[in-house]
Amino acid sequence: MNDLLTKMPRKQLLVDIEPSVLNWLVESSGWTKEEIAKRLKSSPKTVEKFLSGEKKPTYRQLEELAAIFKRPVASFLLSKPVTEKPHPEDYRMLPNKVNQFDKKTILVMRKARKLQELSKELSANVAYETKPKVQKVKPSEDSEKVAQKYRELFGLTEEKQRKFKTPYQLFNYIRDILEEENIFLFQFSMPVEDARGFVFADEIPNIIVVNTKDTIEARVFSLMHEFAHILLGESVIDLPDATSTYKNNVEKWCNEFASAFLLPKEIAKARFEENISVLTQKATLKTLSNRYKVSKAMLLLNMLKLNYIQKSDYEAILGHYKAEGKPKKGKEGKKGGGIPSEVRCLSEVGNKFVSLVANNYDKNYITYTDALSYLSIKSKSFDRVLSKAIK
């Protein structure tokens, strides 16, 4: 390390970083040069000099970079950049933002990749199968028929769907089934305008990630939209919206699948007929939304598609409910702060991953410290997490 560190006046240390490594770390962080300069109490010009190798950062600056990039200090001392797995294909349809992600979204993608690798490694230790049990489909197949098939496979009858008291119960029911099919579901916070969900289907086990900043009804829809991408064998990041009209045929197929899974046409028609004289009234929309755990905006779209309302009525009413369905700034998921760590842990990584970690710990494949690290919890929460994960 002596050849990397050189003494400076005031006992500051300069660090010799390979420029290609620093460029890789900056580019993969999502941080702009201006943002980095501000955090380092420096200037963008100085950051440029760090990147070109013309100037060396101090060790204190390196530690600050490691902290904001969420990277170990050792990664800055590598001789060459590490080849990381690619980001999922960008299906967000955001003008001028193709493959440009918010730094929080980038961190979530990195975390999800790590969890995917851990899931594979921990499963191998205890001889668990990781290959998804679901059959792949093609976009040329009828999305409604595929959705009906999976409603039946998942045992989701109309009666069962109505009996769930909240959308959270429906979400967790589907999550448990997906985990049984060897598909891991993780939930983390990202800016909603940047991503609502993504899928890694290029490695086993396949994983789905949805955004805890979103409303629960939106998350239920995103979950099924992302599951459709799993069925198509695609790794993508996107902004699923039940009411969006997509030019992209794959996104269109996934939306139609999610909609048909959550509210099949025959169920929608029967309920719309029952309420035809008061169909778009607030009370009716609220009742149907609560009954089937779907957004009011999605109900309105189904009314339009099935010719129960005119497009002008749809557009007039939709604006109000789309605004209602948007998550409030600073709010997250079901509750704000103060969520017990065991509840947060299970919400984020799910029963299957927690059980996998516990099984590996019980069989001495990993240490207690490893288990806490993988679950992002402290020792006082460990037993509570395990007890809640037992089904």
Backbone torsions as a table, in degrees:
resi	resn	phi	psi	omega
1	MET	NA	-20.8	-176.4
2	ASN	-61.7	-33.7	-179.3
3	ASP	-74.7	-16.0	179.4
4	LEU	-89.6	-26.6	-174.6
5	LEU	-110.5	131.3	-179.8
6	THR	-125.3	134.5	-178.6
7	LYS	-70.7	142.5	176.7
8	MET	-124.0	167.1	172.2
9	PRO	-54.9	154.1	-178.7
10	ARG	61.2	25.1	174.8
11	LYS	62.6	22.6	174.4
12	GLN	-79.3	152.0	180.0
13	LEU	-118.1	134.8	174.6
14	LEU	-94.8	144.3	-178.8
15	VAL	-116.6	130.5	179.3
16	ASP	-88.3	104.0	-179.0
17	ILE	-109.0	134.4	175.1
18	GLU	-61.5	121.5	-176.4
19	PRO	-54.1	-38.9	-179.1
20	SER	-65.0	-32.8	178.1
21	VAL	-69.5	-45.2	-179.9
22	LEU	-64.9	-40.4	177.7
23	ASN	-61.7	-42.4	178.1
24	TRP	-61.9	-45.5	-178.7
25	LEU	-65.0	-38.1	178.4
26	VAL	-69.7	-48.6	-177.6
27	GLU	-62.7	-35.2	-177.7
28	SER	-84.6	-1.8	-176.6
29	SER	-90.4	-27.0	-174.2
30	GLY	85.1	-2.7	178.5
31	TRP	-83.8	137.4	175.8
32	THR	-83.1	162.4	178.4
33	LYS	-61.7	-35.4	179.7
34	GLU	-66.4	-42.1	178.8
35	GLU	-65.7	-40.0	178.7
36	ILE	-64.2	-44.7	-179.5
37	ALA	-59.0	-41.3	-179.5
38	LYS	-63.8	-42.9	179.9
39	ARG	-67.4	-32.7	-179.4
40	LEU	-86.8	0.3	-175.9
41	LYS	53.9	46.7	-177.9
42	SER	-132.0	-155.5	179.3
43	SER	-126.4	155.8	177.1
44	PRO	-56.6	-33.0	179.2
45	LYS	-63.9	-40.1	177.8
46	THR	-66.0	-40.3	177.7
47	VAL	-61.2	-41.0	176.5
48	GLU	-58.4	-40.3	180.0
49	LYS	-68.4	-34.9	174.4
50	PHE	-61.6	-43.5	-176.0
51	LEU	-69.1	-31.7	179.9
52	SER	-84.8	-14.2	-177.6
53	GLY	89.2	1.1	-179.4
54	GLU	-69.3	-28.4	-179.2
55	LYS	-134.7	149.6	179.8
56	LYS	-105.7	136.8	176.2
57	PRO	-76.5	158.9	174.3
58	THR	-78.3	162.8	179.0
59	TYR	-63.1	-35.0	177.9
60	ARG	-64.1	-40.0	177.5
61	GLN	-65.9	-39.0	177.5
62	LEU	-61.1	-42.8	178.8
63	GLU	-62.6	-37.8	177.9
64	GLU	-66.0	-42.3	177.2
65	LEU	-61.8	-43.5	179.0
66	ALA	-60.1	-39.1	-179.1
67	ALA	-68.1	-46.1	-175.9
68	ILE	-76.4	-28.7	178.2
69	PHE	-84.9	-8.4	-175.5
70	LYS	56.4	47.6	177.5
71	ARG	-123.7	150.0	174.3
72	PRO	-68.5	149.3	178.6
73	VAL	-55.3	-36.5	-177.8
74	ALA	-58.6	-28.0	-178.7
75	SER	-65.7	-24.6	178.8
76	PHE	-78.5	-13.4	-176.8
77	LEU	-103.9	11.6	177.4
78	LEU	-69.5	157.6	179.9
79	SER	-84.1	-21.1	178.0
80	LYS	-153.6	158.8	-179.7
81	PRO	-62.4	151.3	175.7
82	VAL	-88.8	136.5	176.2
83	THR	-81.5	112.9	-179.0
84	GLU	-100.7	157.3	177.8
85	LYS	-63.5	146.4	-175.1
86	PRO	-68.9	158.1	171.2
87	HIS	-66.5	157.0	174.7
88	PRO	-65.9	160.8	179.5
89	GLU	-63.6	137.0	-174.9
90	ASP	-83.9	106.3	177.9
91	TYR	-110.5	22.2	-175.9
92	ARG	-76.0	-17.8	179.4
93	MET	58.1	38.1	178.7
94	LEU	-95.7	119.1	-179.8
95	PRO	-58.0	135.5	176.1
96	ASN	62.0	17.8	179.3
97	LYS	-130.4	22.8	-178.8
98	VAL	-61.7	123.8	-179.8
99	ASN	60.5	18.9	174.0
100	GLN	-110.4	112.3	-173.5
101	PHE	-116.7	150.9	173.9
102	ASP	-61.6	147.1	-177.3
103	LYS	-60.7	-30.8	177.6
104	LYS	-68.1	-39.1	177.6
105	THR	-64.9	-41.0	178.3
106	ILE	-60.3	-43.7	178.7
107	LEU	-62.5	-39.8	178.9
108	VAL	-65.6	-40.4	177.7
109	MET	-62.9	-41.2	177.7
110	ARG	-64.1	-42.9	179.1
111	LYS	-63.2	-41.4	-179.6
112	ALA	-64.7	-39.6	176.9
113	ARG	-62.0	-41.8	179.0
114	LYS	-63.2	-43.0	178.8
115	LEU	-65.4	-35.5	176.9
116	GLN	-63.4	-45.7	178.5
117	GLU	-63.0	-43.9	179.1
118	LEU	-62.6	-42.2	-179.8
119	SER	-60.0	-40.6	179.0
120	LYS	-66.0	-46.8	-178.2
121	GLU	-65.3	-46.9	-178.8
122	LEU	-67.4	-34.5	177.7
123	SER	-67.1	-40.4	179.0
124	ALA	-63.0	-37.8	-179.6
125	ASN	-58.0	-39.3	-175.5
126	VAL	-108.1	16.5	175.6
127	ALA	58.5	41.0	174.7
128	TYR	-90.1	140.8	175.4
129	GLU	-72.7	139.3	179.7
130	THR	-119.0	-8.5	-179.6
131	LYS	-70.7	131.7	179.6
132	PRO	-59.2	140.6	-179.0
133	LYS	-85.0	-10.9	-177.5
134	VAL	-77.2	152.8	178.4
135	GLN	-90.9	138.4	178.3
136	LYS	-71.0	149.9	177.9
137	VAL	-127.2	171.9	177.8
138	LYS	-114.7	151.3	179.4
139	PRO	-62.0	-16.0	179.1
140	SER	-77.3	-14.8	178.9
141	GLU	-75.3	154.6	-178.7
142	ASP	-69.9	115.5	-175.9
143	SER	-62.2	-35.9	-179.1
144	GLU	-67.9	-39.2	179.2
145	LYS	-68.2	-39.5	178.2
146	VAL	-65.1	-40.9	179.2
147	ALA	-62.9	-42.6	179.5
148	GLN	-63.2	-39.1	178.2
149	LYS	-59.6	-43.6	-177.4
150	TYR	-77.1	-27.5	171.5
151	ARG	-60.6	-42.8	-179.7
152	GLU	-68.1	-44.5	179.0
153	LEU	-62.5	-35.4	-179.4
154	PHE	-85.1	-2.3	178.8
155	GLY	66.6	27.9	-177.2
156	LEU	-94.1	88.0	175.8
157	THR	-82.9	166.4	176.9
158	GLU	-61.2	-40.6	-179.7
159	GLU	-61.3	-44.8	-179.2
160	LYS	-64.8	-42.5	-179.8
161	GLN	-61.2	-40.2	-179.5
162	ARG	-71.5	-28.0	-176.9
163	LYS	-74.9	-22.5	176.7
164	PHE	-62.2	130.7	-176.4
165	LYS	-75.8	-29.3	-177.9
166	THR	-139.3	161.8	174.3
167	PRO	-61.5	-26.4	178.1
168	TYR	-62.5	-37.8	179.7
169	GLN	-67.3	-40.0	176.3
170	LEU	-64.5	-44.6	179.3
171	PHE	-56.9	-48.3	-177.5
172	ASN	-69.0	-32.1	176.3
173	TYR	-62.7	-48.2	179.5
174	ILE	-65.3	-40.6	179.8
175	ARG	-58.6	-46.3	180.0
176	ASP	-59.9	-40.4	-180.0
177	ILE	-67.8	-42.8	178.4
178	LEU	-61.3	-38.9	177.8
179	GLU	-63.7	-36.9	176.1
180	GLU	-65.6	-27.2	177.9
181	GLU	-86.8	9.4	180.0
182	ASN	67.6	33.7	172.9
183	ILE	-115.3	120.6	-179.1
184	PHE	-87.4	139.7	176.9
185	LEU	-120.7	124.3	177.5
186	PHE	-118.1	151.7	178.7
187	GLN	-129.0	124.1	177.6
188	PHE	-141.0	164.1	-178.8
189	SER	-87.6	128.0	174.8
190	MET	-139.3	160.4	173.1
191	PRO	-62.0	123.8	-175.5
192	VAL	-60.6	-32.3	-179.9
193	GLU	-73.1	-12.8	-178.5
194	ASP	-96.5	-38.5	179.8
195	ALA	-165.0	140.0	175.2
196	ARG	-106.7	-18.3	178.5
197	GLY	-175.1	164.3	172.7
198	PHE	-155.4	166.6	-175.5
199	VAL	-134.8	137.0	168.4
200	PHE	-113.5	99.9	179.6
201	ALA	-109.1	6.4	-177.8
202	ASP	-85.7	-11.8	178.7
203	GLU	-132.7	159.6	176.5
204	ILE	-105.8	134.9	0.3
205	PRO	-75.8	151.4	173.6
206	ASN	-69.1	144.7	177.5
207	ILE	-133.1	150.3	174.2
208	ILE	-119.4	138.6	174.1
209	VAL	-125.4	130.8	174.6
210	VAL	-121.2	164.0	-169.1
211	ASN	-95.9	118.0	-180.0
212	THR	-71.6	-10.0	175.7
213	LYS	-74.3	-17.0	-176.1
214	ASP	-81.8	160.8	173.7
215	THR	-66.9	157.3	-176.8
216	ILE	-66.2	-36.3	177.5
217	GLU	-62.8	-40.4	178.0
218	ALA	-65.8	-36.9	179.0
219	ARG	-66.8	-38.8	177.3
220	VAL	-60.7	-44.8	179.2
221	PHE	-64.8	-45.8	179.5
222	SER	-59.6	-40.2	179.5
223	LEU	-57.2	-46.9	-179.0
224	MET	-72.9	-33.7	175.6
225	HIS	-62.6	-44.8	-179.6
226	GLU	-69.7	-34.5	176.1
227	PHE	-61.4	-36.2	176.7
228	ALA	-60.4	-38.6	176.6
229	HIS	-64.8	-35.3	175.3
230	ILE	-61.1	-44.9	179.6
231	LEU	-61.0	-33.2	179.1
232	LEU	-85.8	-5.5	178.0
233	GLY	72.6	34.4	-175.1
234	GLU	-115.9	140.1	171.5
235	SER	-99.1	111.4	-175.8
236	VAL	-140.4	159.8	169.1
237	ILE	-124.3	136.0	-172.8
238	ASP	-155.2	-175.0	-179.1
239	LEU	-128.5	69.4	-177.1
240	PRO	-56.7	134.4	178.6
241	ASP	-145.5	120.9	-176.1
242	ALA	-56.7	-28.2	-174.4
243	THR	-100.6	2.1	-178.8
244	SER	-76.5	145.9	173.9
245	THR	-104.4	112.9	-174.8
246	TYR	-99.0	136.3	171.5
247	LYS	-80.6	-30.6	178.6
248	ASN	-69.6	121.3	-174.8
249	ASN	-64.5	-32.8	-179.8
250	VAL	-69.2	-46.5	178.1
251	GLU	-62.4	-37.7	178.2
252	LYS	-62.2	-44.1	-179.7
253	TRP	-62.7	-45.3	-178.4
254	CYS	-64.4	-38.1	177.4
255	ASN	-65.9	-43.2	179.9
256	GLU	-64.6	-38.6	177.3
257	PHE	-62.0	-49.5	-178.0
258	ALA	-60.9	-43.4	-179.1
259	SER	-65.0	-44.1	-179.0
260	ALA	-69.5	-30.8	177.9
261	PHE	-69.6	-45.7	-174.5
262	LEU	-79.8	-28.7	179.4
263	LEU	-146.7	82.3	-179.7
264	PRO	-57.0	149.1	-174.9
265	LYS	-55.1	-42.9	-176.5
266	GLU	-67.8	-34.4	177.0
267	ILE	-69.0	-45.2	-179.9
268	ALA	-58.8	-47.4	-179.1
269	LYS	-59.4	-45.5	-178.2
270	ALA	-61.0	-44.1	-178.9
271	ARG	-72.5	-34.1	178.6
272	PHE	-68.2	-38.3	178.4
273	GLU	-63.3	-40.1	-179.5
274	GLU	-63.4	-29.7	-174.1
275	ASN	-115.8	23.6	-168.5
276	ILE	-58.9	-32.0	-177.6
277	SER	-78.5	-16.8	-178.4
278	VAL	-130.9	29.8	-166.8
279	LEU	-57.3	-43.8	-174.7
280	THR	-100.0	9.9	177.2
281	GLN	-70.9	150.9	-176.5
282	LYS	-54.0	-44.1	-176.9
283	ALA	-63.1	-40.1	180.0
284	THR	-66.2	-48.0	-179.7
285	LEU	-61.8	-39.7	179.3
286	LYS	-65.1	-44.1	-179.7
287	THR	-61.7	-48.0	-178.8
288	LEU	-67.2	-37.1	177.5
289	SER	-63.2	-45.6	178.9
290	ASN	-66.3	-35.4	-176.5
291	ARG	-69.9	-42.3	-174.7
292	TYR	-107.3	-0.5	176.5
293	LYS	60.7	38.9	175.7
294	VAL	-122.1	161.3	-178.2
295	SER	-72.2	156.9	176.8
296	LYS	-66.0	-33.0	177.6
297	ALA	-62.7	-39.9	178.5
298	MET	-67.1	-37.7	176.5
299	LEU	-61.4	-44.9	179.6
300	LEU	-61.4	-40.9	179.0
301	LEU	-62.4	-41.3	177.9
302	ASN	-64.5	-37.1	176.4
303	MET	-62.0	-40.0	178.7
304	LEU	-67.5	-48.5	-176.8
305	LYS	-63.4	-31.8	-178.9
306	LEU	-94.9	11.6	174.5
307	ASN	64.9	34.4	175.4
308	TYR	-92.9	-19.5	175.9
309	ILE	-138.3	158.8	177.1
310	GLN	-81.7	158.2	-179.3
311	LYS	-61.8	-36.7	179.9
312	SER	-63.4	-40.2	177.4
313	ASP	-66.8	-42.8	179.8
314	TYR	-57.5	-49.5	-177.5
315	GLU	-66.7	-36.0	-179.3
316	ALA	-66.5	-40.1	-177.0
317	ILE	-84.2	-32.6	-173.3
318	LEU	-58.6	-41.9	-176.4
319	GLY	-52.7	-42.0	-178.9
320	HIS	-64.5	-44.9	-174.8
321	TYR	-79.3	-26.7	175.2
322	LYS	-66.9	-39.6	178.2
323	ALA	-66.1	-38.7	-180.0
324	GLU	-64.6	-33.9	-176.5
325	GLY	-80.4	-8.4	-179.7
326	LYS	-77.1	137.7	178.4
327	PRO	-66.3	142.3	179.0
328	LYS	-77.4	141.2	-179.7
329	LYS	-59.5	136.9	178.4
330	GLY	85.4	-12.6	178.4
331	LYS	-95.8	153.1	179.7
332	GLU	-146.5	125.7	174.7
333	GLY	56.5	-140.1	-174.5
334	LYS	-76.0	-38.4	-177.8
335	LYS	-135.0	166.4	177.7
336	GLY	-81.6	-113.4	179.8
337	GLY	-89.9	-175.5	175.5
338	GLY	73.8	18.2	177.5
339	ILE	-76.9	129.7	177.9
340	PRO	-55.5	142.5	-173.4
341	SER	-61.3	-32.2	179.7
342	GLU	-69.9	-33.3	177.3
343	VAL	-70.1	-45.0	178.2
344	ARG	-60.4	-44.4	-179.2
345	CYS	-59.3	-49.8	-179.3
346	LEU	-66.1	-34.7	176.5
347	SER	-64.3	-42.6	-176.0
348	GLU	-72.2	-50.2	-170.9
349	VAL	-109.3	-16.6	174.2
350	GLY	86.7	163.7	-178.8
351	ASN	-59.7	-42.4	-173.6
352	LYS	-63.6	-44.9	-178.8
353	PHE	-67.7	-42.0	178.7
354	VAL	-60.6	-44.9	179.9
355	SER	-63.9	-35.6	178.6
356	LEU	-64.8	-44.7	177.4
357	VAL	-62.7	-45.5	-179.0
358	ALA	-61.7	-42.3	-180.0
359	ASN	-63.3	-42.0	178.7
360	ASN	-66.0	-37.9	178.8
361	TYR	-67.3	-44.3	180.0
362	ASP	-60.5	-33.1	-177.8
363	LYS	-96.0	11.6	174.9
364	ASN	64.0	26.5	173.8
365	TYR	-81.3	-25.1	178.0
366	ILE	-133.8	159.0	179.2
367	THR	-85.8	168.9	175.8
368	TYR	-60.4	-41.2	178.5
369	THR	-62.6	-40.9	176.8
370	ASP	-59.1	-47.9	-177.5
371	ALA	-58.5	-45.1	178.8
372	LEU	-63.2	-41.2	-179.4
373	SER	-64.7	-45.4	-178.2
374	TYR	-63.8	-33.0	-178.3
375	LEU	-94.0	-4.7	-179.4
376	SER	54.5	47.1	178.8
377	ILE	-130.9	168.1	175.3
378	LYS	-97.9	162.8	-173.9
379	SER	-56.9	-34.8	-177.2
380	LYS	-64.9	-20.3	-177.9
381	SER	-97.0	-9.0	-170.7
382	PHE	-57.4	-53.5	-177.1
383	ASP	-64.0	-37.2	179.7
384	ARG	-66.5	-38.5	177.9
385	VAL	-63.1	-46.7	-178.1
386	LEU	-64.6	-40.2	-178.7
387	SER	-66.5	-35.6	179.5
388	LYS	-75.1	-25.3	-177.4
389	ALA	-79.3	-19.6	-178.3
390	ILE	-70.8	123.3	-177.6
391	LYS	-89.0	NA	NA
